[in-house]
Amino acid sequence: MSKIIISGVTLNENQKSRLTSLGEIIYLPSATSSDDLLKQTEGADILYSNGAFLLESLPKFNHLFITYPYIELGVFDAEELKKKDVIIANAQGGNRPSIIEWVMFMVLELFRKFIPFVRVTENNPIQIQESLSGKKVLIVGKGSIGTKIAIPCQAFGMIVDFFVRGDNLITKAANADIVINALNCNSSSYNLLNEEFFMSLKPGSYFISFVRQYTYDLDALLKAIDQGIIAGAAIDCDPEKFGDTDNAFYQKALSNPKILVTPHIAWSTKQAVANGVEIGMQNIELFLNSKPQNILKKI
């Protein structure tokens, strides 16, 4: 019988009932440190973690199936972990609709600039802005979320293209009116969107990112904005603590008024939370049924 540790994840009664038939279940509070997480998992076969101290603990695990209710975890070598019989599954698709909603709100705000005119009480001269129709969007990353962002973009009449591994990024982005960063964190995406990239963009273009700063250079983005190359940007500060506006990365992004910055809340809907928890449950059930899903294969 499998020993299953639930660390900091809140399950509903139906999910708890489903787990009961799968093995010995131990519910524990969120880990307070990497050492605490290692103690929680002693003798365990499966860990369902809320993500606390998980990434830094991975190299210390052996013979463990791990799942968590989110999508991105960070950078690790899945092949090296596999040698230690450590397998990791995420909640792919759980927060996808919520992320796309955030992206499209930011696309609309960057081009149409609605917010200053909501509930105005003084007369203002009409400002003629840009429609999304006919605008060229480059989505950098054609994964679970990137592919779906294309759908509402096309519905608004935008012309969509993708950057995938092997393409020439500078060439792909040359004529884009807006670049949307949907990259996963892996060995090939580190700082891929660097100063050369930002300085090569079309003058007056926009940039949106909801993924980890591992993939792009914020200083280079700020430089391109200051030099008038990029007209504006929108950033959700992942992986800073949800709602945290005090951290250095958020404060640096906030320093430029042309960046619409949010504190890691793009995912934050009730549906995304419920979806993620349920997908994690399904990951455990299918793994024990020898039909694993959502296995991460990072390098």
N, C-alpha and C positions, 0 to 999 in steps of 0.2 A: 504494500500500500504506500502511495506517494505521500511525502510530507510537504505540505504547501503552506508557505508563509505569506500572509497578506500584511504588507507593511504600509500603513498610512492611507490605504485605499478604502473608501466607504462603499459598501455593497448594499443593494436592496435585499429584501427577504427572499425573493425568487432566486437571485444570484447565490445567496448563501445556501439555499436549499440545494441548488445544483452542485455546489462545491462539496457538500456533505457526502455525496456518493462517490467522490473522486479520490478521497484519501483523508489523511489526518490534517485538519485545518487549524492553523494558529493565527489569530488576529493580534497584530501588534501596532503600537502607535508609530508615527513617522520616525525614522531614524534621526538621531541628533548629531551623528558623525559617521565617518566611514567605518571606524572601529565598531560603533554601535550596530551598523548595518551588517557587518561581518558576523557579529555575535548573534544577531537575529537569524541569520541563515545557516548557522551551524547544524549540520546533519540534514539540511533541507534538500529536496529534489527540485522544487519549483519556488520561485520568488515572484510575487505580484507586488511591485513597488510603485509608490507614488513619485518616484524619481529622486527623492532626497538622497544625496551623496552616492547616487548609483554610478555615474560615469567614472568618478575617481576610484571606485571600489572594484571595477571590472577586472583589472589585472590580478586581483587577489582571490577571485572566485575559482572554484573547480567543480566540475560535475553538477551543473545547475542550468535549468531552463528559467529564463527571466522574461517577464513581460511588464509593461507599464502602460498607462492610459493616454499617452501622448504620441506625437509623431517623431520629432527630432530629439535626439539624446546628446549628440556631440560626436566628436571624432574618436574612433577606436578601430582596431584591426580585428575584424571578425574572423579572419583565418587563424590568427594566433590564438584567439579565444576558443575556437573550435578544437584546436589541439588539446585544450584543457577540458573539453566537453562542456563548454559554456556556450549556450545559444540564446539569442536575444530576439524578441518579437515586439514590434511596436503596434500602435493603434491606427494604422494607415487608414485615412479617409474619415476618421472621427471628427476632426475639426475643419474639414475641407470647406463645407458650405459657409461656415463662419468666417474663415480666412478670406474667401472670395468676396463676401459682403464687405469686409473692411477694405480690400483692394479696390473694389469698384466705387466705394464711397470716396476714397482718396483720389482715384482717377477723375471722378466728377468734380471734386473740389479743386484739384490742381488746374483743370481747364476752365471750369465755369465759375469758380470762386463764389459760391452761394452763401457761405457762412456769414460774411459781413452784412448781408441783406436780410437775414432772418430776424424778424421782430424789430426792424428799425423803427424809430420814432421821429426821425427827421427826414426831410426831403433830401434826396441825393440824385445827382446827375446819373443817367443811365450809363453803365459801363458795358461796352460790347465785348464779350468774351468769345472763346473758341468752342465750337461744337466738337464732340468726339467723332462724328461722322467723317470718314476719310482719313483719320489719323493713323499713322503707322506705329504699331506696338511690337516690341521685341520682348518675348518672354524668355528669360535666361533660365533654362531648366525645364525639361519636358517630363516631369514626374507626375505623381498623383494629383497634386494641386495645380501645377503649371498647365497641364493639358486642359483642365476644367476652367481655368481663368479665361481661356480663349473663347469660351461659349458666350458669356455676357459681352465680352469685347466685340465679338462679331455681331451680336444682336444690336449693339449701338452703332454698327456700321464701320467699325475700325478694321484695319488691315493687319492681320496677325501673322507674325513669324516667330520661330523658335530658334534658340541657340542650344545645340546639343554637343556633347563631347566630340571633338574632331573638327568642328567648324572653326573658321577664323572669326573670333569674337569681334575684333575691330571692324572687319568688313561687314559682318552681320548687323552691327549697331549703327553703322555710318549714317543711315537715313531715318533712323527711328525717331519718332516724336516723343515716345515714352518707352522707358526700359523698366520691366518688372522683374525683380530678382526673386526667383523661385528655386534657387540652388539648394541641394542637400550638402551637408558637411561631410567631405571626404578628402582624401589626399590630393585630388586634382582640383578641388574648388577653393583651396585656401587662398585668400586675397586675390582671387581671379579678377574681381572688379577693382583694379588698382588705378594708380594715377594715370598711367598710359591710357587705360580704358576711358576714364571719365573725361580726360582732356581731349579725347578724340571724338566725343559725341557731337552731334549736330547742335549748333548754337540755338538756344531757346527750348531745348528738350527737357524732359522731366524724368525723375528716377523714383521708383517705389521699391521698398524692401520690407518683407515681413519675416525674413529669416535671420539667422545668427550673423553677427558682425564678423565672424570667422571668414565669411565669403567676400567681404568688401572692405575697402579702406575709407573710413569716415573722413580722415584728414584730406584725402584726395578729393572726395565728394565736396567738402567745404571749399577747397581751393577752386574747383571747377565752378561752383556757385559764385564765389567772390569774383572770379574772372569773367562772369557773364556767359559762360558756356551752358551751364544748366540753369534753367529758369526757376526751378523749385523741386522739392523732393518730399516724400512721405516715408517715415520709418517707424516700424513697430519694434521697440528695443528688446528683442529676444537675444540672449536668455536671461536678461536681468529679472530679478524677482518681480512677480506680477504686481503692477501698480507702483513700483519703486521709482520715484522721480529724483532721488538723491544721489544715485550712482553717477560716476564720472562720465560714462558713455552717454547716458541720457542728457546730462547737463551740457556736454559738448554739442550734441545734436540740437538741443534747445537754444543754444547760443546764436544760431542763425535763424532769423525770422522767416526765411523762405523754406524752412523744413517743417512740415507737419509731423510732429513727433508724438507717439503714444507709448505708454510704459508697459509693453508686452501684454496687450489686451485684445489683439486682433482675433484671437481664438475664443474670447470670453462670452459664450452663450450657454444657457442651460442644456441645450441640445448637444453641444460639443462635449460637455462634461459627461453627460449620460452616454453618448455614443462611445466615447473613449473607454469608459469603465466597462461597457458591455463588450467591446471588441477585445479588451484584455481578457475578459472571462472566456470568450470564444477561443482565444489563442491557447488558453490552458486546456480547454476541453478537446480541441483538435490535436494539440500536441500529444495528449495522453491517448488519443485515438489513432496515433501514428499518421496524422494528416496535418502537419504543422503549416501555419499560414503566417504571413507578415514577417518572415524571418529577415533580419537585417544582414546585409552582405557587404558591409563597409570595408574599405581598404585605406 
